[in-house]
Amino acid sequence: MQELQVIIGTGPVGRATAEALRERGFRVRIISKYGKMDDIPTGIEVLSADVLNRSALDTAVAGAAAVYQCAQPPYNRWISEFPAFQRAILEAAERVGARLVLAENLYGYGDRNGVPIDDASPLSASDAKGRTRAALSEEAFVAHKAGRLPVVSARASDFFGPWAWEQSHLGARALGPLARGKPASILGSPDIPHTFTYIRDFGEALAILGTTGHGDGRAWLVPNDRPHQTQREALTVAADLLGKPLRFKALGRSTLTLAGLFIPLVRELLPLLYQFEKPYIVESDSFQRRFGMERTPFDRALSETVNWMRKRGLSE
């Protein structure tokens, strides 16, 4: 029987990772606090375990060859809760002798004033969420260097695709209205390059790192197709697939600052708005060179997303 792979989190990243692992024939277990998941993929086991309950977490990850950290606290409680949350997962993986695979975003790099993110880019964020993300990553790699457990991470830009709906900038607020013939909502400028990551490529990268053992001890940038395209160009592809005219409303800093007085989520996004006001480009060719993984062409990725929307009744 194939070795066990355990994923923390039933969100879109955890699901994409589980599907990639199952395609490779591994046993896959997904853990969430409540043990619930819509449309559980075939052959996937879903268990309930509170990450902060040591005994329950140890039982849930027992026998794992790799533990994939694909979960996070509520967005407005990142700074206060994320360190203890991830530390609990790291220590559980260490106790069972598993590899720890981190699913990370790019917040830790901070505002680079339009300079592309690549393998040599430092974690130099100055905002609170960015500093938190950087500290979490650094703590995990310190444990790796100390020989406590093998650690590796995959870092993705803003992701989109099947099941990545409410969280995605190419999801409910953009593709949803566009599908109904209404203006898509976007942040910042429509004509500044912004790299998007396809959720299935994110899951594929995590599965590769977790099962080959060839990338341990460092962070890898997930491959992205068309990393230099703008939001306007991405939405043009979406509008064509949906058979709708391209219409959008771009929400700038002044509008969002006012909205942030009343909407907590918007207030949380304001320190990160630089990602949509300046070029936000990821150069991720090294992963493809090292592991031979082909990035999904953007048109195909968006077509798969639109097909998923239609099946879920989200394009009506």
C-alpha positions, 0 to 999 in steps of 0.5 A, spaced: 500 500 500 502 506 498 504 511 504 500 516 507 499 523 505 496 528 510 493 534 508 491 540 513 485 544 510 479 542 506 480 549 502 481 549 495 489 548 496 488 542 500 483 539 495 487 541 489 493 537 493 489 531 495 487 530 487 494 531 485 496 526 490 491 521 489 492 521 481 499 519 483 496 513 487 497 515 494 493 514 500 490 521 502 487 524 508 485 531 509 484 534 516 479 539 518 477 542 525 469 539 523 471 534 518 467 536 513 468 537 505 463 538 500 464 533 494 469 529 497 474 527 492 473 519 490 478 515 495 480 521 500 479 520 507 476 526 511 477 527 519 476 532 524 481 534 528 483 541 532 490 543 530 491 546 537 489 539 540 495 535 541 492 529 542 487 529 536 492 532 531 497 526 533 492 521 532 490 524 525 497 525 522 499 518 525 503 514 520 504 520 515 510 520 510 508 528 509 504 533 512 501 538 508 500 545 511 494 548 507 490 551 512 490 558 516 486 562 521 481 567 519 484 572 515 482 578 521 486 573 526 492 571 522 497 575 526 494 573 533 493 566 531 497 563 525 504 562 529 501 558 534 497 554 529 502 553 524 507 551 530 502 546 532 502 542 525 510 543 525 511 539 532 506 534 530 509 532 523 516 532 527 513 527 532 511 522 527 517 523 523 514 526 517 516 531 512 512 538 512 510 541 506 508 548 506 503 552 502 505 559 502 503 565 499 507 571 497 506 576 502 513 575 506 516 578 500 513 585 501 512 591 496 518 590 491 516 596 487 514 592 481 521 588 481 519 581 479 519 576 485 524 570 483 528 565 487 533 570 490 528 575 493 528 576 500 523 576 505 523 583 507 515 585 508 514 591 512 506 590 513 504 586 519 501 580 515 507 580 510 512 580 517 507 574 520 508 570 513 515 571 513 516 569 520 512 563 519 516 560 514 523 562 517 521 558 523 520 552 519 526 552 515 530 553 522 527 547 524 529 544 518 536 546 518 537 544 526 535 537 523 528 536 527 524 534 520 525 535 513 521 542 510 519 544 504 515 550 501 511 552 495 509 559 494 504 561 489 501 568 487 493 569 487 490 563 485 484 561 481 480 555 479 475 550 480 473 551 488 477 557 489 471 562 488 470 566 494 478 567 496 480 568 489 481 575 485 479 571 479 473 568 482 466 570 485 467 578 485 470 578 478 468 572 474 461 571 478 458 578 475 462 578 469 458 571 467 451 575 469 453 580 464 455 585 470 461 589 471 467 585 474 470 588 480 477 588 481 482 591 485 487 597 483 489 598 476 487 593 470 493 595 466 499 593 471 502 586 470 499 581 475 501 574 476 496 569 477 497 561 479 492 556 477 490 552 483 491 545 480 498 547 478 499 549 486 496 542 488 501 539 483 507 543 485 505 541 493 504 534 491 511 533 487 515 537 493 511 532 498 513 525 495 519 526 491 524 529 497 528 533 492 526 540 494 527 539 501 530 545 505 528 551 501 522 555 498 520 554 491 515 558 486 509 555 483 510 555 475 505 560 472 503 561 465 503 568 462 506 572 469 506 578 465 499 579 463 494 584 466 488 584 469 484 586 463 488 581 459 485 576 464 478 578 464 478 579 456 479 571 456 474 570 461 469 574 458 470 571 451 469 564 454 463 566 458 460 569 451 459 576 455 462 583 453 468 585 458 466 590 463 469 591 470 470 596 475 476 598 478 476 599 486 482 604 487 485 606 494 481 612 496 474 607 494 477 602 498 479 606 504 472 609 505 469 602 504 474 599 509 471 603 515 465 599 514 467 592 511 473 589 516 475 584 510 477 590 506 480 594 511 485 587 512 486 588 504 489 595 504 496 594 506 497 589 501 494 593 495 501 595 492 500 588 489 495 591 484 497 598 484 504 596 481 507 590 477 506 584 481 510 579 477 513 572 479 519 569 475 518 561 477 522 557 471 526 554 476 521 549 478 519 547 471 527 546 470 528 542 476 522 538 476 519 538 469 512 540 471 509 544 465 505 550 467 497 549 465 496 554 459 492 560 462 486 559 457 486 552 458 486 553 466 480 559 465 476 554 461 476 549 466 474 554 471 468 557 467 466 549 466 466 548 473 462 555 474 457 552 469 457 545 473 456 549 480 450 554 477 455 560 478 455 562 471 447 564 471 
